[in-house]
Amino acid sequence: SVSGIWIESANASQNCSFDTPLPIPDLGSTASDITEFTTGPITRTNVTLWITHTWVEALTVTLTHVDTGTVLTLITPRCPGGDDLYLELADDAGQPLACRSGVPVLFGRARPDSPLAAFSGEDRSGTWRLTVNDNGGSESGTLQNWCVAFK
């Protein structure tokens, strides 16, 4: 399972997926939902994801707060020829998403492509959906796990 997300106080909450692993079909998509039962306004959001895929450049990853309709693109296609990603995405991370040599090609703590601050002020309760789209042919993978944490 994925670990490493901060929990700093009684005002923080973290949930991880229970429906993973899920296949990411070639030229298709997969979605996983997490239900957050804690209420209260969001001041900070972090997302951790673990995806195994033989062509990361084919992937677009979005996070949707289903109850409010807010959709953010976390990861846009990058890293030609690279495999797999294991990331903690946070607005306060010191670096943007960057490809590296080795597997996983995306690894560590980084800023998402769209700021998670867009969720700030929304109530954290409700359904959160991570969607992974495979936009390239001849490759497939698996959404192994993901977590979302709020403060």
Disulfide bonds with the S-S distance in Angstrom:
Cys16-Cys147 1.93
Cys79-Cys99 1.96
